[in-house]
Amino acid sequence: MADSMEMMILAILGPALHCDWHLSEWRQAFLTTAVFIGECNSLLSTCSHHTCLW
């Protein structure tokens, strides 16, 4: 539930930060990608490889 909420917040904040901070599109995409990689990393660290990946 928290992961979906985080992605929803990014979907709202991305365009707002693009305007307010004058971010280019690739920097906005990089920010979203970095958050997504962090989510994947936390997901993999909370479950074992045998139950999640195999």
PDBQT receptor file of N, H, CA, C and O in Angstrom, charges set to zero:
ATOM      1  N   MET A   1       0.822  -1.188   0.000  1.00  0.00    +0.000 N 
ATOM      2  CA  MET A   1       0.000   0.000   0.000  1.00  0.00    +0.000 C 
ATOM      3  C   MET A   1       0.871   1.258   0.000  1.00  0.00    +0.000 C 
ATOM      4  O   MET A   1       0.581   2.227  -0.702  1.00  0.00    +0.000 OA
ATOM      5  N   ALA A   2       1.941   1.228   0.799  1.00  0.00    +0.000 N 
ATOM      6  H   ALA A   2       2.176   0.441   1.369  1.00  0.00    +0.000 HD
ATOM      7  CA  ALA A   2       2.797   2.409   0.879  1.00  0.00    +0.000 C 
ATOM      8  C   ALA A   2       3.521   2.659  -0.436  1.00  0.00    +0.000 C 
ATOM      9  O   ALA A   2       3.752   3.809  -0.810  1.00  0.00    +0.000 OA
ATOM     10  N   ASP A   3       3.885   1.579  -1.146  1.00  0.00    +0.000 N 
ATOM     11  H   ASP A   3       3.697   0.645  -0.842  1.00  0.00    +0.000 HD
ATOM     12  CA  ASP A   3       4.578   1.753  -2.423  1.00  0.00    +0.000 C 
ATOM     13  C   ASP A   3       3.678   2.409  -3.458  1.00  0.00    +0.000 C 
ATOM     14  O   ASP A   3       4.125   3.271  -4.215  1.00  0.00    +0.000 OA
ATOM     15  N   SER A   4       2.421   2.007  -3.495  1.00  0.00    +0.000 N 
ATOM     16  H   SER A   4       2.058   1.307  -2.880  1.00  0.00    +0.000 HD
ATOM     17  CA  SER A   4       1.515   2.624  -4.462  1.00  0.00    +0.000 C 
ATOM     18  C   SER A   4       1.247   4.087  -4.105  1.00  0.00    +0.000 C 
ATOM     19  O   SER A   4       1.085   4.928  -4.989  1.00  0.00    +0.000 OA
ATOM     20  N   MET A   5       1.201   4.379  -2.821  1.00  0.00    +0.000 N 
ATOM     21  H   MET A   5       1.332   3.696  -2.103  1.00  0.00    +0.000 HD
ATOM     22  CA  MET A   5       1.015   5.765  -2.395  1.00  0.00    +0.000 C 
ATOM     23  C   MET A   5       2.229   6.611  -2.772  1.00  0.00    +0.000 C 
ATOM     24  O   MET A   5       2.087   7.767  -3.171  1.00  0.00    +0.000 OA
ATOM     25  N   GLU A   6       3.412   6.035  -2.645  1.00  0.00    +0.000 N 
ATOM     26  H   GLU A   6       3.527   5.095  -2.321  1.00  0.00    +0.000 HD
ATOM     27  CA  GLU A   6       4.628   6.761  -3.004  1.00  0.00    +0.000 C 
ATOM     28  C   GLU A   6       4.660   7.066  -4.502  1.00  0.00    +0.000 C 
ATOM     29  O   GLU A   6       5.063   8.159  -4.900  1.00  0.00    +0.000 OA
ATOM     30  N   MET A   7       4.243   6.122  -5.323  1.00  0.00    +0.000 N 
ATOM     31  H   MET A   7       3.915   5.235  -4.999  1.00  0.00    +0.000 HD
ATOM     32  CA  MET A   7       4.210   6.363  -6.763  1.00  0.00    +0.000 C 
ATOM     33  C   MET A   7       3.145   7.398  -7.128  1.00  0.00    +0.000 C 
ATOM     34  O   MET A   7       3.335   8.185  -8.055  1.00  0.00    +0.000 OA
ATOM     35  N   MET A   8       2.032   7.397  -6.405  1.00  0.00    +0.000 N 
ATOM     36  H   MET A   8       1.877   6.757  -5.652  1.00  0.00    +0.000 HD
ATOM     37  CA  MET A   8       0.997   8.388  -6.662  1.00  0.00    +0.000 C 
ATOM     38  C   MET A   8       1.499   9.792  -6.294  1.00  0.00    +0.000 C 
ATOM     39  O   MET A   8       1.247  10.757  -7.016  1.00  0.00    +0.000 OA
ATOM     40  N   ILE A   9       2.196   9.890  -5.190  1.00  0.00    +0.000 N 
ATOM     41  H   ILE A   9       2.400   9.106  -4.604  1.00  0.00    +0.000 HD
ATOM     42  CA  ILE A   9       2.758  11.184  -4.785  1.00  0.00    +0.000 C 
ATOM     43  C   ILE A   9       3.773  11.662  -5.819  1.00  0.00    +0.000 C 
ATOM     44  O   ILE A   9       3.817  12.849  -6.145  1.00  0.00    +0.000 OA
ATOM     45  N   LEU A  10       4.591  10.739  -6.336  1.00  0.00    +0.000 N 
ATOM     46  H   LEU A  10       4.555   9.775  -6.071  1.00  0.00    +0.000 HD
ATOM     47  CA  LEU A  10       5.545  11.118  -7.382  1.00  0.00    +0.000 C 
ATOM     48  C   LEU A  10       4.834  11.595  -8.636  1.00  0.00    +0.000 C 
ATOM     49  O   LEU A  10       5.291  12.528  -9.297  1.00  0.00    +0.000 OA
ATOM     50  N   ALA A  11       3.727  10.965  -8.964  1.00  0.00    +0.000 N 
ATOM     51  H   ALA A  11       3.356  10.207  -8.427  1.00  0.00    +0.000 HD
ATOM     52  CA  ALA A  11       2.986  11.383 -10.156  1.00  0.00    +0.000 C 
ATOM     53  C   ALA A  11       2.437  12.792 -10.002  1.00  0.00    +0.000 C 
ATOM     54  O   ALA A  11       2.303  13.522 -10.984  1.00  0.00    +0.000 OA
ATOM     55  N   ILE A  12       2.122  13.171  -8.775  1.00  0.00    +0.000 N 
ATOM     56  H   ILE A  12       2.231  12.578  -7.978  1.00  0.00    +0.000 HD
ATOM     57  CA  ILE A  12       1.609  14.519  -8.522  1.00  0.00    +0.000 C 
ATOM     58  C   ILE A  12       2.755  15.513  -8.370  1.00  0.00    +0.000 C 
ATOM     59  O   ILE A  12       2.698  16.621  -8.905  1.00  0.00    +0.000 OA
ATOM     60  N   LEU A  13       3.794  15.117  -7.642  1.00  0.00    +0.000 N 
ATOM     61  H   LEU A  13       3.840  14.217  -7.207  1.00  0.00    +0.000 HD
ATOM     62  CA  LEU A  13       4.900  16.036  -7.382  1.00  0.00    +0.000 C 
ATOM     63  C   LEU A  13       5.823  16.243  -8.579  1.00  0.00    +0.000 C 
ATOM     64  O   LEU A  13       6.445  17.298  -8.706  1.00  0.00    +0.000 OA
ATOM     65  N   GLY A  14       5.917  15.253  -9.450  1.00  0.00    +0.000 N 
ATOM     66  H   GLY A  14       5.412  14.396  -9.348  1.00  0.00    +0.000 HD
ATOM     67  CA  GLY A  14       6.815  15.368 -10.602  1.00  0.00    +0.000 C 
ATOM     68  C   GLY A  14       6.553  16.604 -11.439  1.00  0.00    +0.000 C 
ATOM     69  O   GLY A  14       7.466  17.402 -11.648  1.00  0.00    +0.000 OA
ATOM     70  N   PRO A  15       5.334  16.787 -11.923  1.00  0.00    +0.000 N 
ATOM     71  CA  PRO A  15       5.053  17.997 -12.715  1.00  0.00    +0.000 C 
ATOM     72  C   PRO A  15       5.174  19.289 -11.906  1.00  0.00    +0.000 C 
ATOM     73  O   PRO A  15       5.564  20.324 -12.445  1.00  0.00    +0.000 OA
ATOM     74  N   ALA A  16       4.841  19.232 -10.619  1.00  0.00    +0.000 N 
ATOM     75  H   ALA A  16       4.523  18.391 -10.181  1.00  0.00    +0.000 HD
ATOM     76  CA  ALA A  16       4.955  20.439  -9.791  1.00  0.00    +0.000 C 
ATOM     77  C   ALA A  16       6.422  20.832  -9.621  1.00  0.00    +0.000 C 
ATOM     78  O   ALA A  16       6.770  22.009  -9.711  1.00  0.00    +0.000 OA
ATOM     79  N   LEU A  17       7.275  19.846  -9.376  1.00  0.00    +0.000 N 
ATOM     80  H   LEU A  17       6.992  18.889  -9.303  1.00  0.00    +0.000 HD
ATOM     81  CA  LEU A  17       8.707  20.148  -9.251  1.00  0.00    +0.000 C 
ATOM     82  C   LEU A  17       9.292  20.583 -10.587  1.00  0.00    +0.000 C 
ATOM     83  O   LEU A  17      10.213  21.398 -10.633  1.00  0.00    +0.000 OA
ATOM     84  N   HIS A  18       8.764  20.044 -11.654  1.00  0.00    +0.000 N 
ATOM     85  H   HIS A  18       8.016  19.382 -11.617  1.00  0.00    +0.000 HD
ATOM     86  CA  HIS A  18       9.218  20.444 -12.986  1.00  0.00    +0.000 C 
ATOM     87  C   HIS A  18       9.006  21.941 -13.194  1.00  0.00    +0.000 C 
ATOM     88  O   HIS A  18       9.857  22.625 -13.763  1.00  0.00    +0.000 OA
ATOM     89  N   CYS A  19       7.874  22.436 -12.732  1.00  0.00    +0.000 N 
ATOM     90  H   CYS A  19       7.183  21.880 -12.269  1.00  0.00    +0.000 HD
ATOM     91  CA  CYS A  19       7.576  23.870 -12.883  1.00  0.00    +0.000 C 
ATOM     92  C   CYS A  19       8.301  24.725 -11.847  1.00  0.00    +0.000 C 
ATOM     93  O   CYS A  19       8.925  25.728 -12.193  1.00  0.00    +0.000 OA
ATOM     94  N   ASP A  20       8.219  24.331 -10.577  1.00  0.00    +0.000 N 
ATOM     95  H   ASP A  20       7.712  23.516 -10.296  1.00  0.00    +0.000 HD
ATOM     96  CA  ASP A  20       8.768  25.159  -9.511  1.00  0.00    +0.000 C 
ATOM     97  C   ASP A  20      10.296  25.207  -9.511  1.00  0.00    +0.000 C 
ATOM     98  O   ASP A  20      10.886  26.270  -9.318  1.00  0.00    +0.000 OA
ATOM     99  N   TRP A  21      10.933  24.059  -9.727  1.00  0.00    +0.000 N 
ATOM    100  H   TRP A  21      10.454  23.196  -9.884  1.00  0.00    +0.000 HD
ATOM    101  CA  TRP A  21      12.394  24.002  -9.667  1.00  0.00    +0.000 C 
ATOM    102  C   TRP A  21      13.031  24.106 -11.045  1.00  0.00    +0.000 C 
ATOM    103  O   TRP A  21      14.254  24.034 -11.172  1.00  0.00    +0.000 OA
ATOM    104  N   HIS A  22      12.210  24.275 -12.080  1.00  0.00    +0.000 N 
ATOM    105  H   HIS A  22      11.217  24.333 -11.977  1.00  0.00    +0.000 HD
ATOM    106  CA  HIS A  22      12.685  24.370 -13.466  1.00  0.00    +0.000 C 
ATOM    107  C   HIS A  22      13.543  23.164 -13.843  1.00  0.00    +0.000 C 
ATOM    108  O   HIS A  22      14.620  23.300 -14.425  1.00  0.00    +0.000 OA
ATOM    109  N   LEU A  23      13.032  21.968 -13.491  1.00  0.00    +0.000 N 
ATOM    110  H   LEU A  23      12.157  21.858 -13.018  1.00  0.00    +0.000 HD
ATOM    111  CA  LEU A  23      13.729  20.729 -13.824  1.00  0.00    +0.000 C 
ATOM    112  C   LEU A  23      13.506  20.392 -15.296  1.00  0.00    +0.000 C 
ATOM    113  O   LEU A  23      12.421  20.591 -15.842  1.00  0.00    +0.000 OA
ATOM    114  N   SER A  24      14.549  19.882 -15.911  1.00  0.00    +0.000 N 
ATOM    115  H   SER A  24      15.431  19.720 -15.467  1.00  0.00    +0.000 HD
ATOM    116  CA  SER A  24      14.365  19.375 -17.271  1.00  0.00    +0.000 C 
ATOM    117  C   SER A  24      13.636  18.036 -17.185  1.00  0.00    +0.000 C 
ATOM    118  O   SER A  24      13.521  17.441 -16.113  1.00  0.00    +0.000 OA
ATOM    119  N   GLU A  25      13.154  17.579 -18.324  1.00  0.00    +0.000 N 
ATOM    120  H   GLU A  25      13.248  18.062 -19.195  1.00  0.00    +0.000 HD
ATOM    121  CA  GLU A  25      12.380  16.342 -18.329  1.00  0.00    +0.000 C 
ATOM    122  C   GLU A  25      13.225  15.145 -17.928  1.00  0.00    +0.000 C 
ATOM    123  O   GLU A  25      12.732  14.242 -17.252  1.00  0.00    +0.000 OA
ATOM    124  N   TRP A  26      14.503  15.121 -18.338  1.00  0.00    +0.000 N 
ATOM    125  H   TRP A  26      14.903  15.855 -18.887  1.00  0.00    +0.000 HD
ATOM    126  CA  TRP A  26      15.332  13.971 -17.990  1.00  0.00    +0.000 C 
ATOM    127  C   TRP A  26      15.663  13.966 -16.498  1.00  0.00    +0.000 C 
ATOM    128  O   TRP A  26      15.820  12.894 -15.914  1.00  0.00    +0.000 OA
ATOM    129  N   ARG A  27      15.772  15.137 -15.868  1.00  0.00    +0.000 N 
ATOM    130  H   ARG A  27      15.644  16.008 -16.342  1.00  0.00    +0.000 HD
ATOM    131  CA  ARG A  27      16.011  15.170 -14.420  1.00  0.00    +0.000 C 
ATOM    132  C   ARG A  27      14.770  14.718 -13.646  1.00  0.00    +0.000 C 
ATOM    133  O   ARG A  27      14.879  14.054 -12.615  1.00  0.00    +0.000 OA
ATOM    134  N   GLN A  28      13.620  15.078 -14.142  1.00  0.00    +0.000 N 
ATOM    135  H   GLN A  28      13.532  15.618 -14.979  1.00  0.00    +0.000 HD
ATOM    136  CA  GLN A  28      12.379  14.617 -13.525  1.00  0.00    +0.000 C 
ATOM    137  C   GLN A  28      12.271  13.095 -13.656  1.00  0.00    +0.000 C 
ATOM    138  O   GLN A  28      11.890  12.413 -12.704  1.00  0.00    +0.000 OA
ATOM    139  N   ALA A  29      12.604  12.572 -14.821  1.00  0.00    +0.000 N 
ATOM    140  H   ALA A  29      12.914  13.126 -15.594  1.00  0.00    +0.000 HD
ATOM    141  CA  ALA A  29      12.576  11.124 -15.031  1.00  0.00    +0.000 C 
ATOM    142  C   ALA A  29      13.625  10.429 -14.171  1.00  0.00    +0.000 C 
ATOM    143  O   ALA A  29      13.378   9.338 -13.657  1.00  0.00    +0.000 OA
ATOM    144  N   PHE A  30      14.798  11.050 -14.008  1.00  0.00    +0.000 N 
ATOM    145  H   PHE A  30      14.999  11.936 -14.425  1.00  0.00    +0.000 HD
ATOM    146  CA  PHE A  30      15.847  10.473 -13.172  1.00  0.00    +0.000 C 
ATOM    147  C   PHE A  30      15.402  10.404 -11.719  1.00  0.00    +0.000 C 
ATOM    148  O   PHE A  30      15.673   9.415 -11.037  1.00  0.00    +0.000 OA
ATOM    149  N   LEU A  31      14.733  11.426 -11.241  1.00  0.00    +0.000 N 
ATOM    150  H   LEU A  31      14.514  12.230 -11.795  1.00  0.00    +0.000 HD
ATOM    151  CA  LEU A  31      14.233  11.441  -9.873  1.00  0.00    +0.000 C 
ATOM    152  C   LEU A  31      13.215  10.321  -9.658  1.00  0.00    +0.000 C 
ATOM    153  O   LEU A  31      13.267   9.618  -8.648  1.00  0.00    +0.000 OA
ATOM    154  N   THR A  32      12.305  10.158 -10.592  1.00  0.00    +0.000 N 
ATOM    155  H   THR A  32      12.263  10.729 -11.412  1.00  0.00    +0.000 HD
ATOM    156  CA  THR A  32      11.311   9.093 -10.498  1.00  0.00    +0.000 C 
ATOM    157  C   THR A  32      11.969   7.719 -10.553  1.00  0.00    +0.000 C 
ATOM    158  O   THR A  32      11.582   6.814  -9.814  1.00  0.00    +0.000 OA
ATOM    159  N   THR A  33      12.963   7.561 -11.425  1.00  0.00    +0.000 N 
ATOM    160  H   THR A  33      13.277   8.296 -12.026  1.00  0.00    +0.000 HD
ATOM    161  CA  THR A  33      13.676   6.288 -11.536  1.00  0.00    +0.000 C 
ATOM    162  C   THR A  33      14.433   5.967 -10.262  1.00  0.00    +0.000 C 
ATOM    163  O   THR A  33      14.441   4.816  -9.823  1.00  0.00    +0.000 OA
ATOM    164  N   ALA A  34      15.073   6.966  -9.658  1.00  0.00    +0.000 N 
ATOM    165  H   ALA A  34      15.066   7.900 -10.015  1.00  0.00    +0.000 HD
ATOM    166  CA  ALA A  34      15.813   6.739  -8.424  1.00  0.00    +0.000 C 
ATOM    167  C   ALA A  34      14.894   6.287  -7.297  1.00  0.00    +0.000 C 
ATOM    168  O   ALA A  34      15.260   5.412  -6.512  1.00  0.00    +0.000 OA
ATOM    169  N   VAL A  35      13.722   6.866  -7.212  1.00  0.00    +0.000 N 
ATOM    170  H   VAL A  35      13.424   7.576  -7.850  1.00  0.00    +0.000 HD
ATOM    171  CA  VAL A  35      12.755   6.455  -6.183  1.00  0.00    +0.000 C 
ATOM    172  C   VAL A  35      12.268   5.035  -6.459  1.00  0.00    +0.000 C 
ATOM    173  O   VAL A  35      12.123   4.238  -5.533  1.00  0.00    +0.000 OA
ATOM    174  N   PHE A  36      12.017   4.717  -7.723  1.00  0.00    +0.000 N 
ATOM    175  H   PHE A  36      12.136   5.365  -8.476  1.00  0.00    +0.000 HD
ATOM    176  CA  PHE A  36      11.555   3.375  -8.069  1.00  0.00    +0.000 C 
ATOM    177  C   PHE A  36      12.620   2.326  -7.759  1.00  0.00    +0.000 C 
ATOM    178  O   PHE A  36      12.291   1.248  -7.262  1.00  0.00    +0.000 OA
ATOM    179  N   ILE A  37      13.882   2.616  -8.039  1.00  0.00    +0.000 N 
ATOM    180  H   ILE A  37      14.150   3.491  -8.443  1.00  0.00    +0.000 HD
ATOM    181  CA  ILE A  37      14.961   1.685  -7.718  1.00  0.00    +0.000 C 
ATOM    182  C   ILE A  37      15.071   1.504  -6.209  1.00  0.00    +0.000 C 
ATOM    183  O   ILE A  37      15.318   0.395  -5.736  1.00  0.00    +0.000 OA
ATOM    184  N   GLY A  38      14.890   2.572  -5.456  1.00  0.00    +0.000 N 
ATOM    185  H   GLY A  38      14.689   3.473  -5.840  1.00  0.00    +0.000 HD
ATOM    186  CA  GLY A  38      14.888   2.460  -4.001  1.00  0.00    +0.000 C 
ATOM    187  C   GLY A  38      13.760   1.589  -3.494  1.00  0.00    +0.000 C 
ATOM    188  O   GLY A  38      13.942   0.831  -2.541  1.00  0.00    +0.000 OA
ATOM    189  N   GLU A  39      12.594   1.685  -4.118  1.00  0.00    +0.000 N 
ATOM    190  H   GLU A  39      12.446   2.301  -4.892  1.00  0.00    +0.000 HD
ATOM    191  CA  GLU A  39      11.471   0.827  -3.739  1.00  0.00    +0.000 C 
ATOM    192  C   GLU A  39      11.783  -0.632  -4.035  1.00  0.00    +0.000 C 
ATOM    193  O   GLU A  39      11.512  -1.509  -3.214  1.00  0.00    +0.000 OA
ATOM    194  N   CYS A  40      12.349  -0.889  -5.203  1.00  0.00    +0.000 N 
ATOM    195  H   CYS A  40      12.569  -0.177  -5.869  1.00  0.00    +0.000 HD
ATOM    196  CA  CYS A  40      12.705  -2.268  -5.552  1.00  0.00    +0.000 C 
ATOM    197  C   CYS A  40      13.749  -2.825  -4.608  1.00  0.00    +0.000 C 
ATOM    198  O   CYS A  40      13.682  -3.991  -4.220  1.00  0.00    +0.000 OA
ATOM    199  N   ASN A  41      14.703  -2.008  -4.241  1.00  0.00    +0.000 N 
ATOM    200  H   ASN A  41      14.758  -1.061  -4.556  1.00  0.00    +0.000 HD
ATOM    201  CA  ASN A  41      15.740  -2.437  -3.314  1.00  0.00    +0.000 C 
ATOM    202  C   ASN A  41      15.149  -2.782  -1.950  1.00  0.00    +0.000 C 
ATOM    203  O   ASN A  41      15.533  -3.783  -1.345  1.00  0.00    +0.000 OA
ATOM    204  N   SER A  42      14.235  -1.977  -1.471  1.00  0.00    +0.000 N 
ATOM    205  H   SER A  42      13.924  -1.164  -1.963  1.00  0.00    +0.000 HD
ATOM    206  CA  SER A  42      13.637  -2.262  -0.172  1.00  0.00    +0.000 C 
ATOM    207  C   SER A  42      12.751  -3.501  -0.243  1.00  0.00    +0.000 C 
ATOM    208  O   SER A  42      12.662  -4.249   0.731  1.00  0.00    +0.000 OA
ATOM    209  N   LEU A  43      12.098  -3.728  -1.373  1.00  0.00    +0.000 N 
ATOM    210  H   LEU A  43      12.170  -3.121  -2.164  1.00  0.00    +0.000 HD
ATOM    211  CA  LEU A  43      11.273  -4.924  -1.528  1.00  0.00    +0.000 C 
ATOM    212  C   LEU A  43      12.133  -6.175  -1.505  1.00  0.00    +0.000 C 
ATOM    213  O   LEU A  43      11.784  -7.162  -0.857  1.00  0.00    +0.000 OA
ATOM    214  N   LEU A  44      13.253  -6.135  -2.207  1.00  0.00    +0.000 N 
ATOM    215  H   LEU A  44      13.537  -5.333  -2.733  1.00  0.00    +0.000 HD
ATOM    216  CA  LEU A  44      14.126  -7.304  -2.245  1.00  0.00    +0.000 C 
ATOM    217  C   LEU A  44      14.797  -7.566  -0.904  1.00  0.00    +0.000 C 
ATOM    218  O   LEU A  44      15.086  -8.716  -0.573  1.00  0.00    +0.000 OA
ATOM    219  N   SER A  45      15.046  -6.531  -0.139  1.00  0.00    +0.000 N 
ATOM    220  H   SER A  45      14.811  -5.596  -0.407  1.00  0.00    +0.000 HD
ATOM    221  CA  SER A  45      15.695  -6.734   1.147  1.00  0.00    +0.000 C 
ATOM    222  C   SER A  45      14.725  -7.245   2.204  1.00  0.00    +0.000 C 
ATOM    223  O   SER A  45      15.160  -7.807   3.209  1.00  0.00    +0.000 OA
ATOM    224  N   THR A  46      13.416  -7.063   2.002  1.00  0.00    +0.000 N 
ATOM    225  H   THR A  46      13.063  -6.607   1.185  1.00  0.00    +0.000 HD
ATOM    226  CA  THR A  46      12.461  -7.520   3.004  1.00  0.00    +0.000 C 
ATOM    227  C   THR A  46      12.028  -8.961   2.809  1.00  0.00    +0.000 C 
ATOM    228  O   THR A  46      11.494  -9.567   3.738  1.00  0.00    +0.000 OA
ATOM    229  N   CYS A  47      12.241  -9.523   1.640  1.00  0.00    +0.000 N 
ATOM    230  H   CYS A  47      12.675  -9.031   0.885  1.00  0.00    +0.000 HD
ATOM    231  CA  CYS A  47      11.852 -10.912   1.438  1.00  0.00    +0.000 C 
ATOM    232  C   CYS A  47      13.054 -11.720   0.978  1.00  0.00    +0.000 C 
ATOM    233  O   CYS A  47      14.002 -11.178   0.409  1.00  0.00    +0.000 OA
ATOM    234  N   SER A  48      13.005 -12.995   1.226  1.00  0.00    +0.000 N 
ATOM    235  H   SER A  48      12.235 -13.435   1.688  1.00  0.00    +0.000 HD
ATOM    236  CA  SER A  48      14.142 -13.838   0.819  1.00  0.00    +0.000 C 
ATOM    237  C   SER A  48      14.071 -14.091  -0.677  1.00  0.00    +0.000 C 
ATOM    238  O   SER A  48      13.008 -13.980  -1.288  1.00  0.00    +0.000 OA
ATOM    239  N   HIS A  49      15.198 -14.428  -1.255  1.00  0.00    +0.000 N 
ATOM    240  H   HIS A  49      16.062 -14.518  -0.759  1.00  0.00    +0.000 HD
ATOM    241  CA  HIS A  49      15.245 -14.684  -2.698  1.00  0.00    +0.000 C 
ATOM    242  C   HIS A  49      14.477 -15.950  -3.068  1.00  0.00    +0.000 C 
ATOM    243  O   HIS A  49      13.963 -16.065  -4.180  1.00  0.00    +0.000 OA
ATOM    244  N   HIS A  50      14.402 -16.882  -2.152  1.00  0.00    +0.000 N 
ATOM    245  H   HIS A  50      14.819 -16.788  -1.248  1.00  0.00    +0.000 HD
ATOM    246  CA  HIS A  50      13.707 -18.138  -2.465  1.00  0.00    +0.000 C 
ATOM    247  C   HIS A  50      12.197 -17.938  -2.569  1.00  0.00    +0.000 C 
ATOM    248  O   HIS A  50      11.551 -18.569  -3.406  1.00  0.00    +0.000 OA
ATOM    249  N   THR A  51      11.636 -17.088  -1.750  1.00  0.00    +0.000 N 
ATOM    250  H   THR A  51      12.161 -16.575  -1.071  1.00  0.00    +0.000 HD
ATOM    251  CA  THR A  51      10.175 -16.919  -1.784  1.00  0.00    +0.000 C 
ATOM    252  C   THR A  51       9.748 -15.901  -2.830  1.00  0.00    +0.000 C 
ATOM    253  O   THR A  51       8.647 -16.017  -3.368  1.00  0.00    +0.000 OA
ATOM    254  N   CYS A  52      10.576 -14.908  -3.137  1.00  0.00    +0.000 N 
ATOM    255  H   CYS A  52      11.470 -14.814  -2.700  1.00  0.00    +0.000 HD
ATOM    256  CA  CYS A  52      10.148 -13.859  -4.058  1.00  0.00    +0.000 C 
ATOM    257  C   CYS A  52      10.577 -14.112  -5.499  1.00  0.00    +0.000 C 
ATOM    258  O   CYS A  52       9.816 -13.840  -6.429  1.00  0.00    +0.000 OA
ATOM    259  N   LEU A  53      11.773 -14.623  -5.690  1.00  0.00    +0.000 N 
ATOM    260  H   LEU A  53      12.391 -14.844  -4.935  1.00  0.00    +0.000 HD
ATOM    261  CA  LEU A  53      12.310 -14.706  -7.041  1.00  0.00    +0.000 C 
ATOM    262  C   LEU A  53      12.248 -16.107  -7.644  1.00  0.00    +0.000 C 
ATOM    263  O   LEU A  53      12.274 -16.241  -8.867  1.00  0.00    +0.000 OA
ATOM    264  N   TRP A  54      12.167 -17.124  -6.843  1.00  0.00    +0.000 N 
ATOM    265  H   TRP A  54      12.145 -17.015  -5.850  1.00  0.00    +0.000 HD
ATOM    266  CA  TRP A  54      12.226 -18.492  -7.407  1.00  0.00    +0.000 C 
ATOM    267  C   TRP A  54      10.966 -19.216  -7.199  1.00  0.00    +0.000 C 
ATOM    268  O   TRP A  54      10.843 -20.371  -7.607  1.00  0.00    +0.000 OA
TER     269      TRP A  54
